[in-house]
Amino acid sequence: MFSAAGHPGRAFANDVVCGVLLLILGLTSAVLTYRQRAEARRAAGAARGM
């Protein structure tokens, strides 16, 4: 992203931005995985006649 050498404030801001992006990606992945598993459970229940 930026060349943060010699700029501690800029380096910290860069770390915060990267951390927030990783957090968003992690949460999105967790939500999508949960939805996929819930759909698989529903399909399995319907196949068993529940």
C-alpha positions as CSV (number, residue, x, y, z in Angstrom):
1,M,0.0,0.0,0.0
2,F,2.1,2.8,1.3
3,S,5.8,3.1,2.0
4,A,5.5,3.7,5.8
5,A,9.3,3.7,6.6
6,G,10.0,6.5,9.0
7,H,6.3,7.3,9.5
8,P,5.0,5.5,12.6
9,G,1.6,7.1,12.4
10,R,1.2,6.0,8.8
11,A,2.4,2.5,9.6
12,F,-0.2,2.3,12.4
13,A,-3.0,3.5,10.1
14,N,-1.9,0.9,7.5
15,D,-2.0,-1.8,10.1
16,V,-5.5,-0.7,11.3
17,V,-6.8,-0.7,7.7
18,C,-5.4,-4.2,7.0
19,G,-6.8,-5.5,10.3
20,V,-10.2,-4.1,9.5
21,L,-10.2,-5.7,6.1
22,L,-9.2,-9.1,7.5
23,L,-11.9,-8.8,10.1
24,I,-14.5,-8.1,7.5
25,L,-13.3,-11.0,5.3
26,G,-13.4,-13.3,8.4
27,L,-16.9,-12.3,9.4
28,T,-18.2,-12.6,5.8
29,S,-16.6,-16.1,5.5
30,A,-18.2,-17.2,8.9
31,V,-21.7,-15.9,7.8
32,L,-21.5,-17.6,4.4
33,T,-20.3,-20.9,6.0
34,Y,-23.1,-20.7,8.6
35,R,-25.7,-20.1,5.9
36,Q,-24.4,-23.0,3.7
37,R,-24.4,-25.4,6.7
38,A,-28.0,-24.3,7.6
39,E,-29.1,-25.0,4.0
40,A,-27.5,-28.4,4.1
41,R,-29.3,-29.3,7.3
42,R,-32.6,-28.2,5.8
43,A,-32.0,-30.2,2.7
44,A,-31.0,-33.3,4.8
45,G,-34.1,-32.9,6.9
46,A,-36.3,-32.7,3.9
47,A,-34.7,-35.7,2.3
48,R,-35.4,-37.7,5.5
49,G,-39.1,-36.6,5.5
50,M,-38.9,-34.3,8.5
